[in-house]
Amino acid sequence: MLEWDDLRIFQEAVRSGDYSSAARKLGMNRTTIGRRMARLERAVGNEIWQLTEAGYRPTALGRALLRIATRTEQALGQLDGMLPPPNVIRVAGTAGLADWALTRLKATVPPRLESVPALDGVAALQSRLADLAIVIVRDLPAGLDGRRVGPFEQGRYVGPADNRTALGWSHALMLANPQGWARLNAVDDAPLEVSSYAVLKEAVAADLGSGWLWQVMGDADPRLKRIEARAGGAATADLWVLHRAEPPPSPALLALRDALVDSLQALSSLIPSASMAAR
């Protein structure tokens, strides 16, 4: 059976020219895109790529699928425009950031914002499981728009007992987020693997080990001590609040996005800069 998400990824691969470029735009890795293309070929029962003098190009079947993808994309956009604004705006967050942020900011953000679970906020938006997403990215993914909150700066933290055993991300989270910011917590044989920053923070506070946390979270918790800071290199990334670019978002959605960005920026301003030495 054809999956719209596989068609959408195929469409982006053709638009971008290669899997690597499409992976960067979609916030995925090249291997995942290759697996999705293989699954799409199994679903249609034939090849969708052919090797030409100019490189790999869609076959006749692939071009037909692209026409279907374009019509589907347009129809979904029209449907979005016809639907009334929801009473609740769903907010996803990479590595569980939405739940932590909305709980922390409940006094300053509108009550219409409701967190939804997600490993990758970009994928939640692209799959239409969320209306807004708090995401960690280096480049703005294709088809999405939004506002930058600021740099996503991480530090390594320990709890009161100074247990420096490294805790790590779960396999599922690393598959969804193979980027440099996540690899700080990519640990082989970690004694505990988690899938959200909030759970990682509590595990560190309980002296189960150490972990790399968003400094806005870690520095605000008096139980934690930052022992190492890293700003730059492969782990460099920014925090954004994103939404789908098409159809154009409603003024109400943009107002909620701006309220969330302003609240996150105000929270970040209370935390010392990541460039300062670890405590």
N, C-alpha and C positions, 0 to 999 in steps of 0.2 A: 504494500500500500504506500502511495506517495505521501511524504511528510512535507508540509509547507516549509518547515524550518530548513530541510535539506535543499529544497528548491531555492529558498532565499540565499543560502550559502553558495550554491552553484551560480546564481545570478551575480553575487558579489565577486566570486572568483573570476568570472568572465569580465566584469567591469574593471577589476583591478589589474588583470593581466596575468597574475600568477597566484599560487596558494599563499606564498609568504606575505605578499602585499595585502591580500584579502584577510589573512590572519591578523595582521596589525590593525586593520580597519574594524574588524569584528570583535577584537579583544579576545581572540582564540589562539590556539597554536596550530602550526601547519599540519601536524600529525592528525589532529582532530578533524580538520577540514578534509584531509585525504580519506579518513574513515567515513565521513559523511558522504563524500562523492561515491565511494564504493557501495555504500548502502543505497544511494539513489540509483546507481546502475543495476543493482540487484532488483530494486523495486520495478524498474521499467523493463528489465530483461535484455538490455543491450547497452553498448558503449555510448557514452555521451561526449567523449573527447576523441579527437583524431590528430595524429602527428602530421603537420604540413611543413613546407619549407620555412614558413614564418613562425613555427613553433606549434604548440598544442592549441587547437581551435575546436569549438563545438561541432559535433556531427549534425546531420540533418535532424536526428531525434533530439539532440541537445538544443538546437535552435528552436524546435517546437516547444520544448520545455521552458525555454527562456520567454517565449511569447505567453505561455500559461502563467509563468511567474510574474510577468509584468501586469497582466490583467488581474491576477489575484492581489497584487500589491495595490493597484488602483482601486479595486473593489473594497479592500479593507480600509483604505483611506477614506473612501466615500462613506462607508458604514460608520467609522469613527466620527465623522462630521455630522451624521444624522442623529447620533445618540445624545440624549441629554446629559449634562454634566453629572457625574456620580455624586451621591451624598458624601461618600468617603473617598479620599484620594489614597490609593495604595502606594506605599513607599517601600522599595526594596533597598537593601544595602549589601555591598560586597562583604563577605565574611561576617555577616550579622551586624553590620554597623548601624542599620536603620533602627533596629530594636533598641540598641544601646542609646543612640542619639535621641530618639523620640522620648524615651524614658527620662533621659537627662534633661531634655529641653521642654518637658511637658508644660512648664509654666510660661514659656515664651512662644511656642508654635501653636498654630490653630488646631483645635480638637478634631478637625476633619481629616487629619493625617493619621494613617493607620499602617503599621509596619507589616510586611509580609516576609516570610523566611526566604533566604536566597544565599547561595554560595557566591554567585556572580551577579551583581546588579545590572550589568550591561545585558547579559543574557535574559534576565527577568524582563527588562524593557522590550527587548527585541521579540520575546515570546508573548508579549502583551499580558504578562502576569502582574505588572506594576505600571503605575502612571508616572511616578518619579523614582529616581534611584540615586543613592549616595554611593559613588563608585571611586575606585582608585585606578587611575589610568595615566599613561604618559602622553597619549595623543587622543584626540576626540574621535570616538568610533563613528563609522559611516552611518548616516541615517539618524543620528542623535544630535541633540543640541542642549545647551544649558548654561550654567554659570560655574565658574571655578571658585572654590572656597579658599584654596591656598595649597601650599606644599604639604604632602603627606609625609611627615617626618617621624621616624621610628627610633626607639631606643630599646636597649636590652635591660630587663628589670628582674629583680629578685624580691622575695618576701623577707619578713623579719629574721628568719634563720639563715639567710644568705645562701640558700641551696642553689648552686649554679648548674645543676644538671639541666641540659637543654630539653625543653618540651617542644612538640612539633605540630604541624598541621596534619589533618587527615589526608588520606590518599584522594578522597573525593574533592576536597578543597583545592589541592594542588593540581588536579586534572582540570578543574574549572578556572584556575588562576595560575598559570605557569610563569608569570612575570617575576621580575627581579625583586619587587617589594615582598612577594610571598615567599621567595626562596630563602629569606632570612630565617624563616621558621621551618625550612625543609630539613628534617633531621632523620637520619637512619636510626632505626631501633630506639625511637624515643619512648620513654616510659609511659607517656600519655600523649595521645593525638586528639586534637579538637578541631572544630570547624567554625569557630567564631572568636573574634577578639574579646568579647565579653567573658566567655568561658575561659579563654586563656588567661585573662587578667585575674579571674577568681582562683584559678589553679596556682598561679604564681603567688598570689596573696596567701594561699593556704600552704605555702612552702613545699609544693610538689616539684618545683624546679624553676628554671628561668625561661623567659620568652621575650621575643621582640614585639613591642606594642606601639600603637599610635601614641605619641607623646602626650597628646591632649588627654587620652585616657589614663596613661600610666602616671603622669606627673600630678594628676588631680587626686590620686588615691594615696592617702597618707600611709597605708600599709606597705607600699612599694618603694624600692630604691632603684634609681637608674644607675647602672654600672657601666654602660657603654652607649654611645650615641653614634649613629651613622647617618650622614646627610650626603647624598650624591652617589655617583657610581651607578651600578646596575639597579640599585634599589630606589633610585630617584623616581618619584611619581607625584601626582597632584590629586587632591580630593575635589570632586565635582558633584554637583546635583544636576542630573540629566533627565531629559524627557525625549520622546520621539519628535523628530523634526516635522514629519508629515503625518496627518494633516496639521496645519498650524495649531499650536495649543491655544486653549481658550484663555482669556484674560484672568479668569479665576484660577486656572492651573498655574499660570505665570506668577500670580500674586502669592500663591502658596509656595511655589519654588523659591521666590525671593525671600519670603519669611524664613524658610528653612536655611537658606544660605546665610542670611544675616545673623541668625541665631548661632549657627556653627562658627561663623567668623568671630562673633562676640565671645564664644566659648574658647576658641583658639587663642584669642588675644590675652587671655588670663594665664596662659602657660608660657614659661620661659622658652626662648628660642632653642631649636634643636642644635644649633651650632655651638652652644655653650658646652663646657666640659661636663661629663657625667658627674652626678653628685657623689 
